[in-house]
Amino acid sequence: MAAVRDRCVERGAENDMMAVTGYCTLIEMWRGNFAEAAVLADDTMERAEQVGGSRTIALTVRAAVAAYAGREQQARTDAAAALALARECSSPRLAEWPTMSLGFLEVSLGNYTQALTNLEPMLDVFDSLPGSEIMTAAFIPDAVEAMVGLGRHADAVPLIEELEQNGARLGRSWMLAVGARCRSMWLAATGDIAAAARMAEHAMTEHDRLPMPFERARTQLLSGQLQRRQRQKETAAATLRDALEAF
C-alpha cells in the first residue's frame, strides 16, 4: 500500500490518494500503530475536504481509529456523521463500516444489548455476505461476544461456524484466530471450561501468524479469565498482565 501511495503521488492522483490513505489507516490500526493510524485518518479527512471525495470514507476510518484507541466521543460523533451521509446517499454499503465500529465500541464498553442493536443491519444481511473476510465481516466476533454475553448461545453458532469453515477453507489467519476465540467463549458459556481453555490456546497459536496485537490481547484476556476459573492464579495473572500491557 505504501508503494501504491507513492505511485499516486507521482501521478498526482489526488482523488485516488484519499481512498488509498483510508485503507492505509485501517492497516496501521490493525497493526496496533494507533498514532500513525490517527495521522493517516486526519490526512484522509483533509484530502476529502480539500480535493473532494467521499467524506463518508474519511469519517468512517477516523471513527474506527477512535474506537480502537478508546476515544469514545469522537468515535460516536464521526460514526454518526458517516451514517448520516450514507443515508443521504442511499448507500447501505457506506454504512457498514461505521456500523461495525459502533458495535465494536459498545462491546468494548460491555454494552452488549446496545452492541447488537447497532449491529442489527449487519446481522440482517449476514446470510448474503460474500464470505467472512475482515473488510465485510469484522463485526462477527463482536456480535458473537455480545450474544454469548447475553445468553443467546444458539444465535452465535452460525456466526462462529462461518469463521471456522471459511478460515479453514481459505487459510485466513484472522478468521481462524477470532473464530477459535469465539468458539472458546461459546464453550465457556455452555459450561465446558476445559474445552474452552484448550480452544483459547489454539486461538493463541493462530495469533502467532497474525500481526494484530489488539486482537491477540482480546484472546489473551479471555484466556486469562479461563485460567482464573480453573484456579491457575499465577498463570492467569501473567496472561492478564500481558493483555493489559497490549491494550
Secondary structure, 3 states (H helix, E strand, C coil): CHHHHHHHHHHCCHHHHHHHHHHHHHHHHHCCCHHHHHHHHHHHHHHHHHCCCCHHHHHHHHHHHHHHHCCHHHHHHHHHHHHHHHHHCCCHHHHHHHHHHHHHHHHHCCCHHHHHHHHHHHHHCHHHCCCCCHHHHCCHHHHHHHHHHCCCHHHHHHHHHHHHHHHHHHCCHHHHHHHHHHHHHHHHHCCCHHHHHHHHHHHHHHHCCCCCHHHHHHHHHHHHHHHHHCCCHHHHHHHHHHHHHHC
